[in-house]
Amino acid sequence: MNDPNAFRILIPTSDLAALAPEIWLAAAGTLLLLFEAFLPRLRRAVPFLALGAVGVAAWLVAQPAAAHGAFGGLVRGDLLTVGWSQLLLLATALALLASRDFLRRERLASGEYEALFLWCAAGLLLLVRSAELLTLFLALELLSLCLYALAAFNRGSAWSTEAAIKYFLMGAFVSAFVLYGIALVYGQTAATSFAGIAERIASGVDSPALLILGFLLLVAGFGFKMSMVPFHAWAPDVYQGAPSPFVAFLSVAPKAASAFVLATLLVLLDGSVISDRWPSLVALLAVASMAVGNLFALVQRDIKRMLAYSGIAHMGYAVIPLAAIGGTTEFWRPLFVYLVAYVLMNAGAFAIVSVLYRRVGEQHSIADLGGWGYRFPLLGICLTICLLSLAGIPPTAGFLGKYLVFLHAIGHGQLWLALVGIAAALVGVVYYLRVVYVLYMKPEQAEPEVTPRWTGNLAAIAAAAGSLAVGIWPERLLGWIETAVASLAR
């Protein structure tokens, strides 16, 4: 008991290096809070310091030190998770760029906002790099707590407060689902690591019904984060009330990370004795999300609510490849490409909305955009590109994503699912082009209340240019994802 080293916990340097991106983001967020407290006169530099921190995290993610098998195999570091992590950091950077002008306009400037974003990013990276259920849950809770705070960040707006309460209550309920699902899976497999769970499922479990229930609860939890039907009811109200730059992040980053986790969970079940019905379940979720999302978006007159329902539909398109895993890794290719396109086009659309609409939480009427394509030509062009990409019109990234998703479904004997997706996409074209029509064909209905500044314009340009670049020159992205998927088999 007198040994000074008796209670010392020794963590290998290699393990700490593997978690360097998450550690850096958590530390950078804390430093930004201190910077705000002790150097308030330099407040204007905080958004750029936050962007720099995201850039450093992107560099750390790409380093060989982030290797597979850290912490006894609890943290992944394969090439696919590296790419997903970079995608999440891209979404974070776009939202931070769009936030600067919004915060100044609403007089909400505070280092807390950027710190919460960096902690969100840390939770997202840990979520996709987790190879164990408890680590996964801790990452999910870190992410969720920061999202709740950001949803309520505009403390002077009743709309924002209402959005945060709705999101918190639903999110807390779903967190209980996830935790109970983890308990059931552990009870049947005596393992929390993905490798251990897969091995135990392959050898058989005592009560398959309880294992199925556990996985159903996990699917429900991450289906909520993806705002898929029937877990979607929170999305339109939260998107409308929360700060628009934050919605640019909320609408893409948690969904992309949750899609990765959902795919990983389904891979664990693939080929087991209880795997027969899961493709049908995923197909049902996809069809319901595409139908409900597109039909409800069609009747919306508020652009944020329209984008909220369209996001529900897009998650339906995204999970189509998960309905035909079939013992291969081919599904990762269309899933990743679609999510890259979705991050660029949807984050770009919300970033532009945050620039053009001053009123927080109130109606963001599509009719108010009348003639603004000429009043703000740069933002009008960028919004048009993002909407065309969301509609799946070539030569944008959205067209490439839909093409690969539907091609995968057809190639794996699910022609019916591809046809449903194509029909749903045609419905989506109507309401996206309606916004473009109002931008350029309708007379000006309302006097703009804002003057766009360069950071908001930069976020819009980056998203629109990225959507075009991926659609016109997809070779590099497709080549990389082929390499990443091939590395999983080794």
C-alpha positions in Angstrom: 0.0 0.0 0.0 3.0 2.3 0.4 4.0 1.8 -3.2 3.6 5.3 -4.9 3.0 3.5 -8.2 0.2 1.2 -6.9 -2.7 3.2 -8.4 -0.9 4.7 -11.4 -2.6 4.1 -14.7 -0.1 3.7 -17.5 -1.4 4.4 -21.0 1.0 3.6 -23.9 2.1 6.5 -26.0 0.8 4.7 -29.1 -2.7 4.6 -27.7 -2.6 8.3 -26.9 -1.3 9.0 -30.4 -4.3 7.1 -31.8 -6.7 9.4 -30.0 -4.7 12.5 -30.8 -7.5 14.1 -33.0 -10.1 13.7 -30.3 -7.7 14.9 -27.5 -6.7 17.9 -29.6 -10.3 18.9 -30.3 -11.3 18.6 -26.7 -8.3 20.6 -25.5 -8.7 23.2 -28.2 -12.4 23.8 -27.2 -11.3 24.3 -23.6 -8.5 26.7 -24.6 -11.0 28.7 -26.6 -13.2 29.1 -23.5 -10.1 30.4 -21.6 -9.2 32.6 -24.5 -12.6 34.2 -24.4 -12.4 34.7 -20.6 -9.0 36.2 -20.4 -8.6 38.0 -23.8 -12.0 39.3 -24.6 -10.7 42.0 -26.9 -9.4 39.4 -29.3 -12.9 37.8 -29.6 -12.9 38.2 -33.3 -10.1 35.8 -33.7 -11.9 32.9 -32.0 -13.8 31.6 -35.1 -10.6 31.5 -37.0 -8.8 29.7 -34.2 -11.6 27.2 -34.2 -11.2 26.6 -37.9 -7.5 26.2 -37.4 -8.2 23.6 -34.7 -10.4 21.7 -37.1 -7.6 21.8 -39.7 -5.1 20.5 -37.3 -7.5 17.7 -36.3 -7.9 16.8 -40.0 -4.1 16.5 -40.3 -3.9 14.4 -37.1 -6.6 12.0 -38.4 -4.5 11.3 -41.5 -1.4 10.4 -39.6 -0.2 6.8 -39.4 -0.2 7.1 -35.6 -4.0 6.8 -35.7 -3.6 3.0 -36.1 -6.1 0.2 -35.8 -6.2 -1.7 -32.6 -5.4 1.1 -30.1 -6.7 0.7 -26.5 -6.8 -3.1 -27.0 -8.8 -2.8 -30.2 -11.4 -0.4 -28.9 -10.5 2.4 -31.4 -10.5 1.9 -35.2 -8.0 3.5 -37.5 -8.5 1.9 -40.9 -8.6 3.9 -44.1 -12.4 4.0 -44.2 -12.8 5.6 -40.8 -10.1 8.1 -41.8 -12.2 9.2 -44.8 -15.4 9.4 -42.7 -13.6 11.4 -40.1 -12.4 13.9 -42.7 -15.9 14.2 -44.0 -17.2 15.0 -40.5 -14.5 17.6 -40.0 -15.5 19.2 -43.4 -19.0 19.5 -42.2 -17.7 21.2 -39.0 -15.6 23.7 -40.9 -18.5 24.7 -43.2 -20.8 25.3 -40.3 -18.2 27.3 -38.4 -17.6 29.5 -41.5 -21.3 30.1 -41.8 -21.7 30.9 -38.1 -19.4 33.9 -37.8 -21.7 36.5 -39.4 -24.8 35.0 -37.9 -23.3 35.3 -34.3 -22.2 38.9 -34.9 -25.6 39.8 -36.4 -27.5 38.3 -33.4 -25.0 39.5 -30.9 -24.3 36.0 -29.7 -20.6 36.1 -30.1 -19.1 33.8 -27.4 -16.3 31.3 -27.3 -18.8 28.8 -25.9 -20.2 28.3 -29.4 -17.0 27.4 -31.0 -16.0 25.3 -28.0 -19.2 23.3 -28.3 -18.6 22.7 -32.0 -15.1 21.4 -31.3 -16.4 19.0 -28.6 -19.2 17.9 -31.0 -16.5 17.1 -33.6 -14.5 15.1 -31.0 -17.6 13.1 -30.2 -18.3 12.5 -33.9 -14.8 11.2 -34.5 -14.9 8.9 -31.6 -18.3 7.7 -32.7 -17.1 6.5 -36.1 -13.8 5.2 -34.7 -15.3 3.2 -31.9 -15.0 -0.6 -32.1 -16.9 -1.3 -28.9 -20.4 -0.5 -27.7 -19.7 1.3 -24.5 -17.2 3.5 -26.2 -19.8 4.1 -28.8 -22.3 5.1 -26.2 -19.9 7.6 -24.5 -19.2 9.2 -27.8 -22.9 9.4 -28.6 -23.6 11.1 -25.3 -20.7 13.6 -25.7 -22.0 14.5 -29.1 -25.7 14.7 -28.0 -25.0 17.0 -25.0 -23.2 19.5 -27.1 -25.9 19.3 -29.8 -28.6 20.1 -27.1 -26.6 23.1 -25.9 -26.1 24.4 -29.4 -29.8 24.1 -30.3 -30.6 26.4 -27.4 -27.7 28.7 -27.9 -29.9 31.7 -29.0 -31.1 32.2 -25.5 -33.2 35.2 -26.4 -35.4 33.3 -28.8 -38.4 31.3 -27.6 -38.2 29.3 -30.9 -34.7 28.2 -30.1 -35.5 27.2 -26.6 -38.5 25.2 -27.8 -36.4 23.5 -30.4 -33.8 22.5 -27.8 -36.3 21.2 -25.3 -38.0 19.0 -28.0 -34.6 17.7 -29.2 -33.4 17.1 -25.6 -36.5 15.2 -24.6 -36.6 13.0 -27.7 -32.8 12.5 -27.6 -32.8 11.5 -23.9 -35.5 9.0 -24.6 -33.6 7.5 -27.5 -30.4 7.4 -25.5 -32.2 5.1 -23.1 -33.1 2.9 -26.1 -29.5 2.7 -27.1 -28.3 1.8 -23.6 -30.9 -0.9 -23.2 -30.0 -2.3 -26.6 -26.4 -2.5 -25.6 -27.4 -4.3 -22.3 -29.4 -6.8 -24.3 -26.6 -7.4 -26.8 -24.1 -7.9 -24.0 -26.4 -10.2 -22.2 -26.6 -12.5 -25.2 -23.0 -12.3 -26.4 -21.0 -11.6 -23.2 -19.0 -9.1 -25.3 -19.1 -5.4 -26.1 -16.4 -5.3 -28.7 -17.6 -5.6 -32.3 -15.2 -8.5 -33.0 -16.4 -10.3 -29.9 -20.1 -9.8 -30.8 -19.6 -11.0 -34.3 -17.8 -14.1 -33.2 -20.4 -14.9 -30.6 -23.3 -14.4 -33.0 -21.6 -16.7 -35.6 -21.4 -19.4 -33.0 -25.0 -19.0 -31.8 -26.8 -17.4 -28.9 -29.1 -18.7 -26.2 -32.0 -16.4 -27.0 -32.0 -14.9 -30.5 -35.2 -13.0 -29.8 -33.5 -10.9 -27.1 -30.5 -10.3 -29.4 -32.8 -9.1 -32.2 -34.6 -6.8 -29.7 -31.2 -5.4 -28.7 -30.2 -4.6 -32.3 -33.7 -3.2 -33.0 -33.2 -0.7 -30.2 -29.8 0.2 -31.5 -31.2 0.7 -35.0 -33.9 2.9 -33.5 -31.4 5.0 -31.7 -29.2 5.7 -34.7 -32.3 6.0 -36.9 -33.3 8.9 -34.7 -30.0 10.6 -35.2 -30.5 10.2 -39.0 -34.1 11.5 -38.6 -35.5 8.5 -40.5 -39.2 7.5 -40.4 -40.6 6.8 -37.9 -38.0 8.6 -35.8 -38.3 11.8 -37.7 -40.9 13.9 -35.9 -38.4 16.1 -34.1 -36.5 17.3 -37.2 -38.7 20.0 -38.8 -39.4 21.8 -35.5 -35.8 21.7 -34.3 -34.4 22.8 -37.7 -36.8 25.7 -37.8 -36.1 27.0 -34.3 -32.4 26.3 -33.9 -29.7 28.7 -35.2 -29.4 28.2 -39.0 -25.6 27.7 -39.1 -25.9 25.1 -36.4 -28.6 23.4 -38.5 -26.1 23.3 -41.3 -24.1 21.0 -39.0 -26.9 19.2 -37.3 -28.5 18.2 -40.6 -25.4 16.5 -42.0 -22.7 15.5 -39.5 -24.6 13.4 -36.9 -26.4 11.7 -39.8 -23.2 10.8 -41.6 -21.7 9.4 -38.4 -24.9 7.5 -37.5 -25.0 6.0 -41.0 -21.5 4.6 -40.5 -22.5 3.1 -37.2 -25.7 1.7 -38.6 -23.8 0.0 -41.4 -21.2 -1.4 -38.9 -24.0 -2.9 -36.8 -25.6 -4.5 -39.8 -22.3 -6.0 -40.9 -22.1 -7.7 -37.5 -25.4 -9.5 -38.3 -24.6 -10.3 -41.9 -24.4 -14.0 -42.5 -25.7 -15.0 -39.1 -28.8 -17.1 -38.4 -30.8 -14.0 -37.5 -29.8 -12.0 -40.6 -32.6 -13.0 -42.9 -35.1 -10.2 -42.1 -32.7 -7.2 -41.6 -32.5 -6.3 -45.4 -36.3 -6.1 -45.5 -36.3 -3.9 -42.4 -33.8 -1.5 -43.9 -35.7 -1.4 -47.2 -38.9 -0.6 -45.3 -37.2 2.3 -43.4 -35.7 3.5 -46.7 -39.1 3.5 -48.5 -40.9 5.1 -45.6 -38.3 7.8 -45.3 -38.3 8.6 -49.0 -42.1 8.7 -49.3 -42.8 10.7 -46.1 -39.9 13.1 -46.6 -40.6 14.0 -50.2 -44.4 14.2 -49.9 -44.3 16.4 -46.8 -41.5 18.6 -48.3 -43.7 19.1 -51.4 -46.3 21.1 -49.4 -43.9 23.2 -47.3 -43.7 27.0 -47.7 -40.9 27.4 -45.2 -37.5 26.7 -46.7 -36.0 25.3 -43.4 -38.9 22.9 -42.9 -38.7 21.9 -46.6 -35.0 21.1 -46.2 -35.8 19.2 -43.0 -38.2 16.9 -44.7 -35.9 16.6 -47.7 -33.2 15.5 -45.4 -35.5 12.7 -44.1 -35.9 11.6 -47.7 -32.1 11.7 -48.4 -31.4 9.4 -45.5 -33.8 7.0 -47.2 -31.8 7.1 -50.4 -28.5 6.8 -48.4 -29.5 3.5 -46.6 -30.6 1.7 -49.8 -27.2 0.0 -50.1 -27.6 -1.3 -46.6 -30.6 -3.3 -47.7 -28.2 -5.5 -49.8 -25.0 -6.1 -47.9 -24.9 -9.7 -48.9 -21.6 -10.7 -47.4 -19.6 -8.1 -49.3 -18.1 -4.7 -48.7 -19.4 -3.1 -51.9 -22.1 -1.2 -50.1 -19.5 1.2 -48.5 -18.8 2.8 -51.9 -22.3 4.2 -52.7 -23.0 5.0 -49.1 -19.8 7.1 -48.6 -20.1 8.9 -52.0 -23.8 9.7 -51.2 -22.9 11.1 -47.8 -20.1 13.2 -49.3 -22.6 14.7 -51.7 -25.2 15.2 -49.0 -22.7 17.0 -46.6 -21.7 19.4 -49.4 -25.2 20.2 -50.8 -27.2 20.3 -47.6 -24.7 22.1 -45.4 -24.3 24.6 -48.3 -28.1 25.2 -48.5 -28.5 25.8 -44.8 -25.4 28.0 -44.8 -26.9 30.2 -47.4 -30.2 30.3 -45.5 -28.4 31.5 -42.4 -26.9 34.4 -44.5 -30.1 35.5 -46.2 -32.7 35.2 -43.4 -32.2 37.4 -40.3 -35.3 36.4 -38.4 -34.4 33.5 -36.0 -36.9 30.7 -35.6 -39.7 32.5 -37.4 -41.0 31.8 -40.8 -38.3 31.5 -43.5 -40.7 31.8 -46.3 -39.7 30.6 -49.7 -41.8 33.4 -51.2 -39.4 35.9 -49.6 -36.6 34.7 -51.9 -38.4 36.3 -54.9 -35.9 38.2 -57.0 -33.0 37.6 -54.6 -31.2 35.6 -57.2 -30.5 39.0 -58.9 -30.1 40.9 -55.6 -27.4 38.5 -54.4 -26.1 36.8 -57.6 -23.2 34.9 -55.9 -25.4 33.4 -53.2 -28.2 32.8 -55.7 -25.9 30.8 -57.9 -24.5 28.8 -55.0 -28.0 28.1 -53.6 -29.1 27.0 -57.1 -26.2 24.6 -57.4 -26.9 23.1 -54.0 -30.6 22.6 -54.8 -29.9 21.1 -58.1 -27.5 18.7 -56.4 -30.1 17.8 -53.8 -32.5 17.1 -56.7 -30.0 14.8 -58.3 -29.5 16.7 -61.5 -26.2 16.2 -63.4 -23.4 17.2 -63.3 -23.6 17.6 -59.5 -22.4 15.4 -56.7 -26.1 14.6 -55.8 -26.6 13.0 -59.2 -23.5 10.8 -58.8 -24.6 9.7 -55.3 -28.1 8.7 -56.5 -26.7 7.0 -59.5 -24.4 4.8 -57.4 -27.1 4.1 -54.8 -29.6 3.0 -57.4 -27.0 1.1 -59.4 -26.0 -0.9 -56.3 -29.7 -1.8 -55.6 -30.2 -3.0 -59.2 -27.0 -5.0 -59.2 -28.1 -6.8 -56.0 -31.5 -7.9 -57.2 -33.5 -5.0 -55.7 -34.9 -3.3 -58.9 -38.1 -2.5 -57.1 -36.3 -0.5 -54.4 -34.3 1.4 -57.1 -37.6 2.2 -58.9 -39.2 3.5 -55.7 -36.1 5.7 -55.1 -36.2 7.1 -58.6 -39.9 7.9 -58.3 -39.3 9.6 -55.0 -36.4 11.6 -56.5 -38.7 12.8 -59.3 -41.1 14.2 -56.6 -38.1 15.9 -55.0 -37.2 17.7 -58.2 -40.5 19.6 -58.0 -39.9 21.4 -54.7 -36.2 22.0 -55.3 -36.9 23.7 -58.7 -39.7 25.6 -57.1 -37.2 27.5 -55.0 -35.0 28.2 -58.0 -38.0 29.5 -59.9 -38.8 31.9 -57.0 -35.2 33.1 -56.9 -35.2 34.1 -60.5 -38.7 34.3 -61.9 -40.7 36.0 -59.2 -40.6 39.7 -58.4 -39.0 40.8 -55.2 -41.4 40.3 -52.3 -39.4 41.5 -49.3 -36.5 43.8 -48.7 -33.5 41.8 -47.6 -32.6 42.5 -44.0 -28.9 41.4 -44.1 -25.7 42.3 -45.9 -23.8 39.0 -46.7 -20.2 39.1 -45.5 -17.2 37.2 -46.8 -17.2 34.2 -44.4 -20.8 33.3 -45.2 -20.0 33.7 -48.9 -16.9 31.5 -48.5 -19.0 28.7 -46.9 -21.5 28.9 -49.8 -18.8 28.9 -52.5 -17.0 26.0 -50.9 -20.1 23.8 -50.7 -21.3 24.7 -54.2 -17.9 24.3 -55.8 -17.4 21.0 -54.0 -20.8 19.7 -55.2 -19.8 20.5 -58.8 -16.2 19.2 -58.5 -17.3 15.8 -57.1 -20.0 15.6 -59.8 -17.7 16.5 -62.7 -14.4 14.9 -61.6 -15.4 12.0 -59.4 -12.4 9.8 -60.3 -10.2 10.7 -57.4 -13.0 10.2 -54.8 -14.1 6.9 -56.4 -10.5 5.7 -56.6 -9.9 6.5 -52.9 -13.1 4.7 -51.7 -12.1 1.6 -53.7 -8.8 1.6 -52.0 -10.4 2.1 -48.6 -12.9 -0.7 -49.1 -10.2 -3.1 -50.4 -8.2 -2.4 -47.3 -11.0 -3.8 -45.1 -10.6 -7.2 -46.6 -6.9 -7.4 -45.6 
